[in-house]
Amino acid sequence: MTSQPYRISDPQRSCMYLKSYEADIVVVGRFERTIWRRQLHWDDRLTISQLQQKEIDSKGHEAQSLAFPIGFTRGFGLKRKCMKWLEEWENLPYTSPYADASHLESRADVSEKRIVGSRADVSEKRIVGVFHELLNLTIRKKTDQKNVSNLCRPLDLPQKFIKVFARHPGIFYISQKCATQTVILKDSYDRRELISKHPLVEIREKYFNMMKTGMLNRKRCLYRTEISGAYKEDQNFKESW
């Protein structure tokens, strides 16, 4: 399978990641600081989504119909009619985010069509699967909604695809802290804590706590006391020698 050429605007960083796949990805053009590459071979081992991998690890094989982990916040009420629709929607065929989805409805507003089992619902489940996988690839399992607003054309999504975040509150959570809409993958969190933390997340949290403590000490005027105390200890140490 030969793919279309795609653009890489940061050649230095991309070469570091693509060096292991030199036999599969080749350079087909250069223009100033932009490199165009073409994928020659399709490796199925690299196109297994996180949801599929979990199914394989637990059951030893992949099912055609995969259900997304769903968890509603406390006090969230769902009507019986909506619950029935959700159960039937979860049983629809799962389309891998890496698979060819040209047979599904494309670039149409599927958000208003509610017939369970229709191509619109299957297409919507594919869109949910795309962002479920995309958020799983991020370090903190969340991203600014603006970061995904430009993915309509590259991922062959309908114009109003961001509606799936609000339509599936059991899968995604939209935080509006600091006047920013952040899309969060709910099954990766236990309340406010990440279930599985990347080492970089732990480093960032330690750095944040250190800076927060420093700012609090600065407001309380503790720096001058700590510095003067450390200076006296240093002077006493020197005098003892």
WOZIRA-V392103 format. One record per residue. N is the residue number from 1. RES is the residue in one small letter. OMEGA is omega in whole degrees, -180 to 180 (* if undefined). D_LAST is the distance of its C-alpha to the last C-alpha in whole Angstrom. Layout:
# WOZIRA-V392103
n->[N:N]
res->[RES:RES]
omega->[OMEGA:OMEGA]
d_last->[D_LAST:D_LAST]
This chain:
# WOZIRA-V392103
n->[1:2:3:4:5:6:7:8:9:10:11:12:13:14:15:16:17:18:19:20:21:22:23:24:25:26:27:28:29:30:31:32:33:34:35:36:37:38:39:40:41:42:43:44:45:46:47:48:49:50:51:52:53:54:55:56:57:58:59:60:61:62:63:64:65:66:67:68:69:70:71:72:73:74:75:76:77:78:79:80:81:82:83:84:85:86:87:88:89:90:91:92:93:94:95:96:97:98:99:100:101:102:103:104:105:106:107:108:109:110:111:112:113:114:115:116:117:118:119:120:121:122:123:124:125:126:127:128:129:130:131:132:133:134:135:136:137:138:139:140:141:142:143:144:145:146:147:148:149:150:151:152:153:154:155:156:157:158:159:160:161:162:163:164:165:166:167:168:169:170:171:172:173:174:175:176:177:178:179:180:181:182:183:184:185:186:187:188:189:190:191:192:193:194:195:196:197:198:199:200:201:202:203:204:205:206:207:208:209:210:211:212:213:214:215:216:217:218:219:220:221:222:223:224:225:226:227:228:229:230:231:232:233:234:235:236:237:238:239:240:241]
res->[m:t:s:q:p:y:r:i:s:d:p:q:r:s:c:m:y:l:k:s:y:e:a:d:i:v:v:v:g:r:f:e:r:t:i:w:r:r:q:l:h:w:d:d:r:l:t:i:s:q:l:q:q:k:e:i:d:s:k:g:h:e:a:q:s:l:a:f:p:i:g:f:t:r:g:f:g:l:k:r:k:c:m:k:w:l:e:e:w:e:n:l:p:y:t:s:p:y:a:d:a:s:h:l:e:s:r:a:d:v:s:e:k:r:i:v:g:s:r:a:d:v:s:e:k:r:i:v:g:v:f:h:e:l:l:n:l:t:i:r:k:k:t:d:q:k:n:v:s:n:l:c:r:p:l:d:l:p:q:k:f:i:k:v:f:a:r:h:p:g:i:f:y:i:s:q:k:c:a:t:q:t:v:i:l:k:d:s:y:d:r:r:e:l:i:s:k:h:p:l:v:e:i:r:e:k:y:f:n:m:m:k:t:g:m:l:n:r:k:r:c:l:y:r:t:e:i:s:g:a:y:k:e:d:q:n:f:k:e:s:w]
omega->[-180:-178:176:177:176:-171:174:-174:178:-173:-175:-180:-177:-179:-180:-178:-174:-177:-179:-176:-178:-180:-176:-176:-177:177:-180:179:178:175:-177:-178:-178:178:175:-179:178:177:-176:-175:180:-178:-178:-180:-179:-176:176:-179:-180:179:178:-179:177:179:179:-179:-177:-175:179:179:-179:178:180:-180:179:179:178:173:-176:177:-180:178:-178:179:180:-179:180:-179:-178:180:179:179:178:178:-179:179:179:179:179:-179:177:179:179:177:-180:177:180:-177:177:-178:-178:-180:178:178:-176:177:175:-180:-178:-173:-176:-177:-171:-179:-177:180:179:178:179:179:177:178:179:178:176:179:177:179:178:-177:173:178:-179:179:176:180:177:-176:-176:178:177:179:176:-179:178:-179:-179:-177:-179:-177:-177:-176:-179:-177:178:-178:176:-174:-176:-175:-177:177:-179:179:179:-178:-179:-179:177:-180:-179:174:-180:177:-180:177:177:178:179:177:-178:179:-175:177:-169:-175:177:-176:168:-169:-177:-176:174:180:178:-175:173:179:179:178:179:178:180:180:178:179:179:180:178:179:179:177:179:179:179:178:179:179:-179:180:-180:-177:-176:180:-179:-178:-180:178:178:180:179:178:179:179:178:179:-180:-179:179:178:*]
d_last->[76:75:73:73:71:68:65:62:60:57:57:53:53:56:56:53:55:58:57:58:61:62:66:67:66:67:66:70:69:66:66:63:60:63:64:67:67:69:69:71:71:70:68:69:66:64:66:66:65:62:65:67:64:64:68:67:64:66:70:70:72:72:75:77:76:73:72:68:66:67:65:66:64:65:68:69:73:75:79:81:82:79:78:81:80:77:78:80:78:75:78:79:78:75:74:71:69:69:73:76:77:80:82:81:82:80:79:81:80:80:78:82:83:83:86:84:84:85:83:82:80:79:78:76:74:73:71:69:69:67:65:64:63:61:59:58:57:54:51:51:55:56:57:58:62:62:60:63:66:66:67:71:72:70:70:74:73:76:75:74:72:69:72:71:68:69:72:70:68:67:66:64:62:62:59:59:56:54:58:58:60:58:60:59:60:60:60:57:55:55:55:52:50:51:52:51:48:47:43:43:45:42:39:41:41:37:37:39:37:34:36:38:35:33:36:36:33:34:37:35:32:30:28:26:25:23:22:20:19:17:16:15:13:11:10:9:7:5:5:4:0]
